[in-house]
Amino acid sequence: MRKLSPKARRIIKGILIALPFFLYAILVVQERAFAQNFDIPRITIEPGGGEEDIPLGLQILFLLTILSLAPSILIMMTSFTRIIIVLSLVRNALGTQQLPPNSVLIGLALFLTFFVMAPVARDINDNALQPYLAGDIQLQDGLKISEARIRDFLYKQTRRKDLTLMINLAKIEKPKTKDDVPTYVLIPSFVISELKTAFQMGFVIYIPFLIIDMVVASTLMSMGMLFLPPILISLPFKVLLFVMTDGWHLIVGSLVSSFN
């Protein structure tokens, strides 16, 4: 083992001597800091008679709650679920692994969601948000109008079979009209219908690529190339087929048209 030089020994000895004083100084500073009296502002919540009397703290809490639920609202109450599932199945059918990357697929799905939901958002803005900002309607009326517009979109995309399932599971009376269906029953019914529709579209997309894989695998086996992965040969043909048929144009057009 190599011995330390006299200079290094003096440095280590100085550090060991100064360390206790350094720790003592830290403890003294912390004790003085905790000993000080800090004035904490008092927050009081008092019942009010109207919207103007709602404390600012409650408004901020409500806003933060809405922001935390925004991703769930975007995914479960819009067209995002169907679009992202179909795009993911297209990538798996091509066999390109991580191409296009997840960021590209999610970005495309978001912008397509904004495109599909634009009429609903425009209707809510014209009939609920702008009248409320102008003072023509109350907040509760604006929320009811917005909920009605969203419920109309959900109803158009929900299968009757899925809606009946959730009504039976909720153990509520059979609604006479669509307005009698609670929103907490309508949302899961819509999600189930979206999942089924997305997988149906994905199955149809898979068929031509599956045929190419089978043809390539059969050809390689007949030629005795058992150790050559078929994916290496079929991938260029699948990409060529997808490009020649303008696949992204067809898929995006079918996705958007499926919500009309």
C-alpha positions in Angstrom: 0.0 0.0 0.0 1.3 3.4 -0.9 2.1 5.7 2.1 0.7 9.3 2.2 3.1 12.1 1.9 3.6 14.5 4.9 1.7 17.2 3.1 -1.3 15.0 2.5 -1.3 13.9 6.2 -1.3 17.6 7.3 -4.3 18.3 5.0 -6.3 15.3 6.3 -5.5 16.2 9.9 -6.7 19.8 9.3 -9.9 18.6 7.8 -10.6 16.3 10.8 -9.9 19.1 13.2 -12.2 21.6 11.4 -15.1 19.1 10.8 -16.5 19.2 14.4 -16.5 23.1 14.3 -18.3 23.0 11.0 -21.0 20.6 12.2 -21.5 22.7 15.4 -21.9 25.9 13.3 -24.6 24.2 11.2 -26.5 23.1 14.3 -26.4 26.6 15.8 -27.7 28.1 12.5 -30.6 25.6 12.4 -31.5 26.2 16.0 -31.6 29.9 15.5 -33.7 29.6 12.4 -36.3 27.4 14.1 -36.3 29.6 17.1 -37.5 32.6 15.1 -41.3 33.4 15.0 -42.6 33.3 11.5 -45.9 35.0 10.8 -48.1 32.6 8.9 -51.1 34.2 7.1 -54.4 33.0 8.4 -56.8 31.5 5.8 -60.5 31.6 6.6 -63.3 30.1 4.7 -66.7 31.7 5.2 -70.0 30.8 3.6 -71.2 33.2 1.0 -74.4 34.0 -0.8 -73.3 34.0 -4.4 -70.5 33.3 -6.8 -68.7 36.5 -5.9 -68.4 35.4 -2.3 -66.5 32.1 -3.1 -63.1 32.4 -1.5 -60.2 32.7 -3.9 -58.6 29.6 -2.3 -61.6 27.4 -3.3 -61.5 28.7 -6.8 -57.8 27.9 -7.1 -58.5 24.4 -5.7 -61.3 23.8 -8.1 -59.1 24.9 -11.0 -56.2 22.6 -10.0 -58.7 19.7 -9.7 -59.9 20.3 -13.2 -56.4 20.5 -14.6 -55.4 17.3 -12.9 -58.4 15.6 -14.5 -57.9 17.1 -17.9 -55.9 14.1 -19.3 -58.6 11.7 -18.3 -61.3 13.9 -19.7 -59.3 14.2 -23.0 -58.8 10.5 -23.3 -62.1 9.2 -22.1 -64.6 11.7 -23.4 -63.2 12.4 -26.9 -62.1 10.6 -30.0 -58.5 10.2 -28.7 -59.0 6.6 -27.6 -60.1 5.2 -31.0 -57.5 7.2 -32.9 -54.4 6.3 -30.8 -55.4 2.6 -30.7 -55.8 2.4 -34.5 -52.5 4.2 -35.1 -50.7 1.8 -32.7 -52.2 -1.2 -34.5 -51.1 0.2 -37.8 -47.5 0.4 -36.5 -47.6 -3.1 -35.2 -49.0 -4.4 -38.4 -46.2 -2.8 -40.4 -43.7 -4.4 -37.9 -41.5 -1.3 -37.8 -41.1 -1.6 -34.0 -40.7 2.1 -32.8 -41.3 3.8 -36.2 -43.2 6.1 -36.1 -42.1 6.9 -32.5 -44.7 7.2 -29.7 -44.3 11.0 -29.7 -45.3 11.3 -33.3 -48.3 8.9 -32.9 -49.6 10.8 -29.8 -49.1 14.2 -31.5 -51.0 13.1 -34.6 -53.7 11.5 -32.4 -54.1 14.8 -30.4 -54.4 17.0 -33.5 -56.9 14.6 -35.1 -58.8 14.7 -31.8 -58.9 18.5 -31.9 -60.1 18.3 -35.5 -62.9 15.8 -34.7 -64.0 17.6 -31.6 -63.8 21.1 -33.2 -67.6 21.3 -34.0 -68.4 20.3 -30.4 -65.9 22.9 -29.0 -67.3 25.6 -31.4 -70.8 24.9 -30.3 -69.9 25.1 -26.6 -68.0 28.3 -27.2 -70.9 30.0 -29.1 -73.8 28.8 -26.9 -72.2 28.5 -23.4 -68.8 30.2 -22.9 -69.3 33.5 -24.8 -72.8 34.1 -23.3 -71.4 33.4 -19.8 -68.5 35.8 -20.4 -71.0 38.4 -21.6 -73.1 38.0 -18.5 -76.2 36.7 -20.4 -76.4 33.4 -18.6 -75.3 32.0 -15.2 -72.5 29.6 -14.6 -74.8 26.7 -13.9 -76.6 27.3 -17.2 -73.4 27.4 -19.1 -72.3 24.1 -17.6 -75.6 22.4 -18.4 -75.3 23.6 -22.1 -71.7 22.3 -22.3 -72.7 18.9 -20.8 -75.6 18.6 -23.2 -73.3 19.1 -26.2 -70.7 16.6 -25.0 -73.4 14.1 -24.2 -74.8 14.4 -27.7 -71.4 13.4 -29.1 -71.0 10.5 -26.7 -74.5 9.2 -27.6 -73.7 9.2 -31.3 -70.6 6.9 -30.8 -72.1 4.6 -28.1 -73.7 1.3 -29.0 -77.0 0.5 -27.4 -75.7 -2.9 -26.2 -72.9 -1.3 -24.3 -75.2 1.4 -22.8 -77.6 -1.3 -21.7 -74.8 -3.2 -20.0 -73.7 -0.3 -17.9 -77.3 0.5 -17.0 -77.8 -3.0 -15.8 -74.5 -2.9 -13.8 -75.5 0.4 -12.2 -78.8 -1.1 -11.1 -80.9 1.9 -12.0 -84.3 2.2 -13.6 -84.5 1.8 -17.3 -84.3 5.4 -18.7 -87.1 6.5 -21.0 -85.1 9.1 -22.9 -81.4 9.7 -23.4 -81.6 12.6 -21.0 -82.5 10.2 -18.2 -79.2 8.3 -18.6 -76.7 9.6 -16.0 -73.4 10.8 -17.3 -71.4 8.4 -15.1 -73.1 5.6 -16.9 -72.8 7.1 -20.4 -69.0 7.7 -20.2 -67.9 4.0 -19.6 -70.4 2.9 -22.2 -68.8 5.3 -24.7 -65.3 4.0 -23.8 -66.3 0.3 -24.3 -67.8 1.2 -27.7 -64.7 3.1 -28.7 -62.4 0.1 -27.8 -64.6 -2.3 -29.8 -64.6 0.0 -32.9 -60.9 0.6 -32.7 -60.1 -3.1 -32.6 -62.5 -3.8 -35.5 -60.7 -1.2 -37.6 -57.3 -2.6 -36.5 -58.3 -6.1 -37.6 -59.2 -4.9 -41.1 -55.9 -3.1 -41.3 -53.9 -6.2 -40.2 -55.3 -8.5 -43.0 -53.2 -7.3 -46.0 -50.0 -7.2 -43.9 -50.7 -10.7 -42.5 -51.1 -12.0 -46.0 -47.7 -10.6 -47.0 -46.1 -12.3 -43.9 -47.6 -15.6 -44.8 -46.5 -15.5 -48.4 -42.9 -14.5 -47.4 -42.7 -17.2 -44.7 -44.0 -19.9 -47.1 -41.6 -18.9 -49.8 -38.6 -19.0 -47.4 -39.6 -22.4 -46.1 -40.0 -23.8 -49.6 -36.5 -22.5 -50.4 -35.0 -24.1 -47.3 -34.1 -20.8 -45.6 -35.4 -21.8 -42.2 -33.0 -19.6 -40.2 -33.7 -16.4 -42.1 -36.3 -14.3 -40.2 -39.3 -13.6 -42.5 -39.7 -10.2 -41.0 -36.4 -9.0 -42.7 -37.9 -9.9 -46.1 -41.6 -9.0 -45.5 -40.9 -5.5 -44.0 -39.8 -3.8 -47.2 -42.8 -5.2 -49.1 -45.2 -4.1 -46.4 -43.7 -0.6 -46.3 -43.9 -0.5 -50.1 -47.5 -1.6 -50.1 -48.4 1.0 -47.5 -46.7 3.8 -49.4 -48.1 2.8 -52.8 -51.6 2.7 -51.5 -51.1 6.0 -49.6 -51.9 4.3 -46.3 -51.7 7.3 -44.0 -54.2 9.1 -46.2 -56.6 6.2 -46.1 -56.3 5.6 -42.4 -56.7 9.2 -41.4 -59.6 9.6 -43.7 -61.3 6.5 -42.4 -60.7 7.6 -38.8 -62.2 11.0 -39.2 -65.1 9.7 -41.3 -66.0 7.1 -38.7 -67.1 9.8 -36.3 -69.6 11.4 -38.7 
